[in-house]
Amino acid sequence: MEELLDYDGLIYSIIGKYTSKYDKDDLYQVGMIGLMDAYKHYDKNQNTKFSSFAYYYIIGEVNKYLRESSTLKVSRSFIELKKKINQAKEVMEQKLGREPTHLELSLYLDMEVEMIDMAILSTEEVQSIEEVNDCTKCYDDTSPTLLDLREEISKLSEDERRLLKARYYDEFTQMETSQILGMSQVQVSRNEAKILQKLKTRL
């Protein structure tokens, strides 16, 4: 695994444009996760350079981190405001005998109604992310259809799962996926269609 350190430059070239807004060490660790994942799946027999293969794994992990971090950073700035809103709600519910509207809350708290909307929305996003990361709660709240889908996906071959992960989890294009998996774009398209049809038939 020591040879992976030779690809430090690749990681830094990918995370370089984000270091002004995000912690450089955190980004590097995320990039290293992508690099190690690429190492596990790389097939030397495929006519693809490891650096090209690893690039898409690294950028996939970085993009995932950026999406989650962006949401959480914005949301955390509204946590205190959300507490004030909840306290105001309790007071106003007692006076009005019903749940106050956002406009009424904005007048009571003397702030723009847009701030009320943003505080509530952003904190809901944090909760949704936490639920996704909490496996136990995730399964408790999951619909039977989604559980069936997960079970059927687990029955797919490793190559089939890798293709689905690249296309629908990492959100790579078919061309990017073809480079990651070492196959042509046409093969990716055909295999993807077959996998989706297989899942549709089983469900």
Secondary structure by P-SEA (a helix, b strand, c coil): ccccccaaaaaaaaaccccccccaaaaaaaaaaaaaaaaacccccccccccccaaaaaaaaaaaaaaaaaaaaaaaaaaaaaaaaaaaaaaaaaaacccccaaaaaaaacccaaaaaaaaaaaaaaaaaaaaacaaaaaaaccaaaaaaaaaaaaccaaaaaaaaacccccccaaaaaaaacccaaaaaaaaaaaaaaaaaac
